[in-house]
Amino acid sequence: MLLSVVAFEFIGTGLVLPFWVVYLHELRGYSLGVVGLLLAWMSAAGVLAAAPAGKLIDRLGPRAVMLGVLASAMAGQTLVAFADNIVTTTLAIAIIGAGFGMGWPTSQALISSVVPSAIRARYFGMNFSLLNLGIGIGGIVGGLVANVDHLWSFQLMYLGDAVSHLPSLFLVLVPLRHIGGPEPVPEDGPTDEVTYLQVFRAPAMRTVCALFFVSAFVGYSQLNAGLPAYARGIGEVSTRALGLAFAANTLVIVVLQLVVLQRIEGRRRTRVIAGMGVVWAFSWLLLGASGLVPGTLGATLLVTACASVFAFGETLLQPTIPALVNDLAPDHLRGRYNALSSLMFSLAFAGGPVVASFLVGRDLGWVYIGVLVGGCVLLAVMALRVERRIPPHVNGVREPEPLVAATTSTGTPPDRISG
């Protein structure tokens, strides 16, 4: 039931995701500098909301918090559709950003309260595939609907994003109203409220947080900011070619995710993450190579190949790190564990574009590529280090089933009886 609404909900995300700058700059008339500050404010609101979200999840349960997340997403998208002044726009974007900051840890905790540990990696992988399918469909529809000469076309897309949350809201309110309640504290657990510092100091959690930060820094923050900046500024590819690269990225995820899930089932998650680091390092080298043939078809093909190879790495990431964090977390502290990992992601997402713009803007493209490749190698080394600090079941290794000693009256083991 949870998976059934993912694609539809992210069609709404895909409708508006590529058009934030266009809407705020060309339709609402804000300067590019103000637009940059507004989008940074969205990320900042997410960072500020993550810590309170973790505590609320543990106290009220993820279902109750999810209701608030969905309501805030709908309210924020509706408000931004009609916001015609800076105050209202800032408020709308803060609501959307806070909802996003609370949404990640809440959804992870809700999923983990329903999906058993043995198949969490499978669930997260399928969820990611459906998510990208929805964003891809939404992006195509948005490209057809958006018209800079008609404000109503953009308002319609933002309202469509708000409406896309209705199935999820109905699901949590009615058929799944019995799930996602607060988890009781174990009898031998602490009587005082657990702080984020205590969670950070928990066995292996510091290393896992560092792993999460580095993977986000050399991963998504660069895909969304560094890749376009390098491809346009140094590779000199067209905006159409850049769109092709991102379309290829989505297609690879949708096509390969389920295949990859079958191949990594039962394997150590840390080694899958280490392999992902190697894959991402190769993808950034492909991006770097585009700078050797700027403005050519070769540059376009190399940027597209970079986005495609990166997507393969994404199919390794999504079933592993979220499952690792949730298997490491005690049930009654899952909100805080997920909020802390979400905070690492947000911090990396805020810092990544700054590094990319600084190096690419000063024509230090190969230094930038070197930083990313070095970060990917560091990611692989850190993943292998985490392996020594976490229990096997957290690492996705399942205990072998005990041998059955019982036999039939004829002395034949039960599994050998024909029929």
Beta strands, then each sheet from edge to edge (+ up, - down):
end
